[in-house]
Amino acid sequence: MRFLHRGVPLAAAAFALAGLAPPADACSICRCGDPTFNALGKDVVAAAGWRFALDWERFSKTQGASDQQDSVVERRYTGVLAYTFADRLLLVARIPYSKHSLDETAGDAVERTETSGLADPELYAQVRLWSSPFAGDLGRRASISATFGVKTDWGVNDASRDGERLDEHAQPGTGSTDAFFGFSGYYLIDRKSSFFASVQARLPGSNDFGYRYGRIYLANLAYERKLATKLDSVLELNYRHAGRDEIDATGVLDGDTGGSMVYLTPRLLVEVGGGVVLRGAVQIPLVENLNGVQDEKAVYNLGVTYSF
């Protein structure tokens, strides 16, 4: 199956650990886990060709004290188009569309704001740096790759109501251009199981309104295990560390942003034939160490991947 390593079928447990050093926003700019691993598999440069993925994700959190609280629910639809060149280089474009629902509580009054629109597309490359020689029917037993790219500012960041710009966390896009880079690797234990790991740093810029999300550091570790011919399961641990947001050009920080999260993420993958794989996952919060008053809820993900 081309979704994972050639000769090693889809497997059963991705353990994504997102975090390294300081800052990153613990709100809606970045999710725990490795999106490439989630949508395309662990060895995406194993075979040349196109891959397409489509994902639906639901994220929710609260921020601030109960009498002055923001409650955010985001439903995001992301299309992924990727092409692998010569067993060495992967190019990826991720195009998200976001629907936000923001409830702002002030005393006994609750005001709801709903927005939708293009979020921020990402363009990046993954380059294989090293791989072990072919080993029998396992193929390449180990590999290390580098990832680098940019999150664009093409998303909607000026949504307004009655002529007034809406809250930053109701905007589909962040309005900033962010660079990111990292490394990933895998090791095949046998024909039915393997490990995957990755680390990544994200460096947000400021948008036109002076808002800058906190710097983001991610790391991921995964164990995979095949269950049946066309059924694989995944179990992930996701950790993210995030810094506080700057709310304006003067550098004033929002005390209710940033911090660290640990998630446990089980996943199932089903091959339905014709190069199509169905995916489903839920990220369950295990540990919250967030700044100020915040609470992140479970994140739900459904997706399909097509290799051709």
C-alpha positions as CSV (number, residue, x, y, z in Angstrom):
1,M,0.0,0.0,0.0
2,R,1.6,3.3,-1.0
3,F,0.0,5.2,1.9
4,L,2.8,4.0,4.0
5,H,6.1,2.4,3.3
6,R,6.2,0.2,0.2
7,G,5.9,-3.4,1.4
8,V,4.8,-2.3,4.9
9,P,1.0,-1.8,5.2
10,L,-0.7,0.8,7.2
11,A,-0.2,0.4,10.9
12,A,-1.6,0.9,14.2
13,A,-0.4,3.6,16.5
14,A,0.9,7.0,16.1
15,F,2.1,8.7,19.2
16,A,2.5,12.3,18.4
17,L,4.4,14.4,20.9
18,A,4.3,18.1,20.0
19,G,6.5,20.4,21.9
20,L,10.1,21.5,22.4
21,A,11.3,24.7,24.1
22,P,9.1,27.8,24.4
23,P,6.1,29.4,22.9
24,A,3.1,28.6,20.7
25,D,-0.5,29.6,20.8
26,A,-2.7,27.1,22.7
27,C,-5.8,28.3,20.9
28,S,-6.5,27.8,17.2
29,I,-3.4,28.5,15.2
30,C,-1.8,25.1,15.7
31,R,-2.8,21.6,16.5
32,C,-0.9,18.8,18.2
33,G,0.4,16.1,16.0
34,D,2.1,15.8,12.6
35,P,-0.3,16.7,9.8
36,T,1.8,15.0,7.1
37,F,2.0,11.7,9.1
38,N,-1.8,11.9,9.8
39,A,-2.8,12.5,6.1
40,L,-0.1,10.8,4.1
41,G,1.7,8.2,6.3
42,K,5.2,7.9,7.7
43,D,7.3,7.3,4.5
44,V,5.8,9.7,2.0
45,V,8.9,9.7,-0.2
46,A,9.0,5.9,-0.6
47,A,7.3,5.9,-4.0
48,A,6.9,8.6,-6.6
49,G,3.4,9.8,-7.4
50,W,0.5,12.0,-6.4
51,R,-1.5,11.8,-3.1
52,F,-4.6,13.7,-2.2
53,A,-6.2,13.9,1.2
54,L,-9.3,15.5,2.6
55,D,-9.8,16.1,6.4
56,W,-12.6,17.3,8.7
57,E,-11.6,18.4,12.2
58,R,-13.5,19.8,15.1
59,F,-11.7,21.7,17.8
60,S,-13.1,23.5,20.9
61,K,-11.8,25.4,23.9
62,T,-12.7,28.0,26.5
63,Q,-10.6,31.0,27.5
64,G,-11.0,33.4,30.4
65,A,-13.0,33.4,33.7
66,S,-16.6,32.2,33.7
67,D,-18.1,35.7,33.9
68,Q,-15.8,37.0,31.1
69,Q,-15.2,33.9,29.0
70,D,-14.7,33.2,25.3
71,S,-15.8,29.8,24.0
72,V,-14.5,28.8,20.6
73,V,-15.6,25.9,18.3
74,E,-13.9,25.5,15.0
75,R,-14.8,23.1,12.2
76,R,-12.0,22.9,9.6
77,Y,-12.0,21.2,6.2
78,T,-8.5,20.7,4.7
79,G,-7.5,19.6,1.3
80,V,-4.0,18.2,0.9
81,L,-2.2,17.7,-2.5
82,A,1.2,16.1,-2.5
83,Y,3.7,14.9,-5.0
84,T,6.8,12.8,-4.5
85,F,9.9,13.1,-6.8
86,A,12.5,10.4,-7.3
87,D,12.3,8.7,-3.9
88,R,13.8,11.8,-2.3
89,L,11.6,14.9,-2.3
90,L,7.9,15.5,-1.3
91,L,6.1,18.8,-2.1
92,V,2.8,19.5,-0.2
93,A,0.1,22.1,-0.4
94,R,-2.5,22.2,2.4
95,I,-5.6,24.4,1.8
96,P,-8.0,24.8,4.8
97,Y,-11.5,26.2,5.0
98,S,-12.6,27.2,8.5
99,K,-16.0,27.7,10.3
100,H,-15.8,29.4,13.7
101,S,-18.4,29.8,16.4
102,L,-17.3,32.2,19.2
103,D,-19.5,32.8,22.3
104,E,-18.4,35.8,24.3
105,T,-19.7,35.9,27.9
106,A,-20.0,39.1,29.8
107,G,-21.8,38.6,33.1
108,D,-25.1,37.0,32.2
109,A,-25.0,38.1,28.6
110,V,-23.7,35.8,25.8
111,E,-23.0,37.0,22.3
112,R,-22.4,34.5,19.5
113,T,-20.3,35.3,16.5
114,E,-20.1,32.9,13.5
115,T,-17.6,33.2,10.7
116,S,-16.4,31.1,7.8
117,G,-13.9,31.4,5.0
118,L,-10.5,30.4,3.7
119,A,-8.0,29.8,6.5
120,D,-4.2,30.0,5.9
121,P,-2.8,27.6,3.2
122,E,0.5,26.0,3.8
123,L,3.3,25.2,1.3
124,Y,6.2,23.0,2.3
125,A,8.7,20.4,1.3
126,Q,10.1,17.2,2.9
127,V,13.5,16.0,1.8
128,R,15.0,12.6,2.7
129,L,18.4,13.2,4.3
130,W,19.4,9.6,5.0
131,S,18.0,6.1,4.8
132,S,19.3,2.6,5.5
133,P,19.9,0.1,2.7
134,F,17.1,-2.1,1.5
135,A,16.7,-5.1,3.8
136,G,14.9,-8.0,2.3
137,D,11.1,-7.6,2.1
138,L,11.2,-4.7,4.6
139,G,12.6,-2.3,2.1
140,R,14.3,0.7,3.8
141,R,14.3,-0.1,7.5
142,A,15.0,3.4,8.7
143,S,14.9,6.9,7.3
144,I,15.4,10.6,8.4
145,S,13.9,13.6,6.6
146,A,13.8,17.4,6.9
147,T,10.7,19.5,6.5
148,F,10.6,23.3,5.8
149,G,7.8,25.5,4.6
150,V,5.6,28.5,5.1
151,K,2.1,29.2,6.3
152,T,0.7,31.9,4.1
153,D,-1.4,35.0,5.1
154,W,-3.9,34.2,2.4
155,G,-6.7,33.4,4.8
156,V,-9.6,35.7,5.8
157,N,-8.4,37.9,8.7
158,D,-10.7,41.0,8.3
159,A,-14.1,39.5,9.0
160,S,-16.3,42.2,10.5
161,R,-19.8,42.8,11.7
162,D,-21.6,46.2,11.4
163,G,-18.3,47.7,10.2
164,E,-16.3,46.5,13.2
165,R,-13.6,43.9,12.9
166,L,-14.4,40.7,14.8
167,D,-12.3,39.2,17.6
168,E,-9.0,37.7,16.5
169,H,-10.1,34.2,17.5
170,A,-13.2,34.5,15.3
171,Q,-11.1,35.1,12.2
172,P,-10.7,32.1,9.8
173,G,-7.1,33.0,9.1
174,T,-4.4,34.5,11.3
175,G,-3.3,37.2,8.8
176,S,0.4,36.4,9.3
177,T,3.1,34.7,7.3
178,D,4.8,32.0,9.4
179,A,7.9,29.9,8.7
180,F,8.3,26.4,10.0
181,F,10.9,23.7,9.9
182,G,11.6,20.3,11.4
183,F,12.9,16.7,11.1
184,S,11.2,13.3,11.0
185,G,12.2,9.7,10.9
186,Y,10.9,6.1,11.1
187,Y,12.1,2.7,12.0
188,L,10.5,-0.6,10.9
189,I,10.4,-3.2,13.6
190,D,9.0,-5.9,11.4
191,R,6.4,-6.2,8.6
192,K,3.6,-5.3,11.0
193,S,5.0,-2.6,13.2
194,S,7.2,0.5,13.2
195,F,8.1,3.7,15.0
196,F,7.8,7.2,13.7
197,A,9.1,10.5,15.2
198,S,9.2,14.1,14.2
199,V,10.0,17.6,15.7
200,Q,9.0,21.0,14.3
201,A,9.3,24.7,15.2
202,R,6.8,27.3,13.9
203,L,7.7,31.0,14.0
204,P,4.6,33.2,13.6
205,G,4.7,36.7,12.2
206,S,2.5,39.7,13.0
207,N,-0.6,40.4,11.0
208,D,-1.8,43.8,9.8
209,F,-3.5,44.6,13.1
210,G,-0.3,43.9,15.2
211,Y,-1.4,40.6,16.6
212,R,1.2,37.9,16.8
213,Y,0.5,34.3,17.9
214,G,3.1,32.7,20.2
215,R,6.0,30.7,18.8
216,I,5.2,27.0,18.4
217,Y,7.4,24.0,18.9
218,L,6.2,20.5,18.0
219,A,7.5,16.9,18.3
220,N,5.9,13.6,17.4
221,L,6.5,10.0,18.2
222,A,4.5,7.1,16.8
223,Y,4.2,3.4,17.1
224,E,2.4,1.5,14.4
225,R,0.9,-2.0,14.3
226,K,-1.1,-3.7,11.6
227,L,-4.3,-5.4,12.7
228,A,-5.6,-7.1,9.6
229,T,-5.1,-7.1,5.8
230,K,-7.0,-3.8,5.4
231,L,-7.4,-2.5,8.9
232,D,-4.8,-0.7,11.0
233,S,-5.0,1.1,14.3
234,V,-3.2,4.1,15.6
235,L,-2.4,5.3,19.1
236,E,-0.8,8.8,19.5
237,L,0.5,10.9,22.3
238,N,0.5,14.6,21.4
239,Y,2.4,17.3,23.3
240,R,2.5,21.0,22.4
241,H,4.2,23.9,24.1
242,A,3.1,27.4,23.2
243,G,4.0,31.0,24.2
244,R,1.7,33.8,24.9
245,D,0.2,35.9,22.1
246,E,1.1,39.6,21.5
247,I,-2.1,41.4,21.1
248,D,-0.7,44.6,19.5
249,A,2.4,46.1,18.0
250,T,3.6,47.3,21.4
251,G,4.2,43.7,22.5
252,V,1.5,43.5,25.2
253,L,0.9,39.8,26.0
254,D,-2.5,38.0,26.4
255,G,-2.2,36.1,29.7
256,D,-4.8,33.6,28.7
257,T,-2.9,32.2,25.8
258,G,0.0,29.8,25.5
259,G,1.1,26.8,27.6
260,S,1.5,23.1,27.2
261,M,-0.9,20.2,26.3
262,V,-0.6,16.5,26.2
263,Y,-3.2,14.5,24.2
264,L,-3.8,10.7,23.7
265,T,-4.9,10.0,20.2
266,P,-6.3,6.7,19.0
267,R,-6.8,6.3,15.2
268,L,-8.2,3.7,12.8
269,L,-7.3,3.4,9.1
270,V,-9.2,1.3,6.6
271,E,-8.1,0.5,3.1
272,V,-11.2,0.3,0.9
273,G,-9.4,-0.4,-2.4
274,G,-8.3,1.6,-5.4
275,G,-5.7,3.5,-3.5
276,V,-8.2,4.9,-1.0
277,V,-7.7,4.9,2.8
278,L,-10.3,6.1,5.3
279,R,-9.1,7.5,8.6
280,G,-10.7,8.5,11.9
281,A,-9.1,9.8,15.1
282,V,-9.8,11.6,18.4
283,Q,-7.3,13.6,20.4
284,I,-8.1,13.2,24.1
285,P,-6.6,15.8,26.5
286,L,-4.5,14.1,29.2
287,V,-2.5,17.0,30.7
288,E,-3.2,20.7,30.6
289,N,-0.6,23.2,31.7
290,L,-1.9,26.3,30.0
291,N,-1.3,30.0,30.9
292,G,-4.1,31.9,32.7
293,V,-7.6,30.4,32.4
294,Q,-8.0,28.1,29.5
295,D,-9.5,24.6,28.8
296,E,-9.0,22.7,25.6
297,K,-11.5,19.9,24.7
298,A,-11.1,16.7,22.6
299,V,-10.3,17.2,18.9
300,Y,-12.1,15.0,16.4
301,N,-10.7,14.1,12.9
302,L,-12.1,12.3,9.9
303,G,-10.3,11.9,6.7
304,V,-9.7,10.1,3.4
305,T,-6.4,9.7,1.5
306,Y,-6.1,8.7,-2.2
307,S,-2.8,7.7,-3.8
308,F,-2.5,7.7,-7.6
